[in-house]
Amino acid sequence: MEHDQTYGRRPRRRGRKILIGFVVLLLVLVGLIAIADRVAVNVAERTIADEVSQQVAEQGAQSAPPEVEVGGFPFLTQVLDGRYERISIRLRDVQGSVQGDAVALPSLNVDARNVRASLDTLRTGQGDVVAETVNGTGTISYQSLAALLNREGLALGEQGGKLAVTAPVDILGQQLTVTGTADIVVGEQGGIALKFDNLDAEGLPDAPLARTLVNNFARSISVDVPLPELPFGLTIREVVPRPEGLTVTGDARDVPINAAG
């Protein structure tokens, strides 16, 4: 009787071993697929980064090597479909040129959504990688923006969420420091308009002429400031002063992100 009970338990043990072996095999396959997926992502990210670097250089600009991240999982199913959820591109230390003056953007972050690219395009680098929508946010340094205004000693910064100015001005023979803030309006063709108003200076003489001179200075620096051409055909929608610089936000539609500008 005892021998019969032992014999009856063996098939169940063999069944458990087979099940365990199957689970282990399944886990190994899933792991290999995940590794292959990540390898494919890395190849795609490098390909897109190379294309973006080339296009930035063709615009006459400079930047650190682009950082590219392809979103969505699994990646390989997106490859087969030829459509990708999101591609994020980060450019650091961007140097552009406006009328011969250098304009510095410490960072430019671009988020492309619903991107179309064939497998052959990713493999060969030939053809377009087209994004349905592109949103970008860049930061312009106050130092480079002040240089465009071309006023000796003028400094820009952020104060209470507004663009603040400090500048030395000669008023009736006195060297005074003028301070105040500006309204920023997004202009046409990618520029911004600065309107300085209600500037003041400590020690300003109580004379109509002194006030007129301050107002004239305010008008002289209230100008349209052209900005460097942004990559990916971005059109500026919003400009916000922040402590680290002037934050510029833009967007575009149906953009070949491997043919920026």
WOZIGI-V66286 format. One line per field, one symbol per residue. psi: psi as a letter, one per 30 degrees, with the letter a starting at -180 (. if undefined). Layout:
psi = ???
This chain:
psi = eeeeeeeffeeeeeeeeeeeeeeeeeeeeeeeeeeeeeeeeeeeeeeeeeeeeeeeeffgllllkkjkkjlkkleeeeeefgkkekkkkkklhkjlkjhfkkkkjekjkkjklikkkleeeeefgklkjkkekkkkklkkkeeeeeeffhjkfkklakjhgljkkkkkkjjhfkjljklalkkkkjalhglkkkjklhllkkgkkikeeeeeeeeeeeefgilkjkllkklggkkkfkkkklefajkkklllkikjfghk.
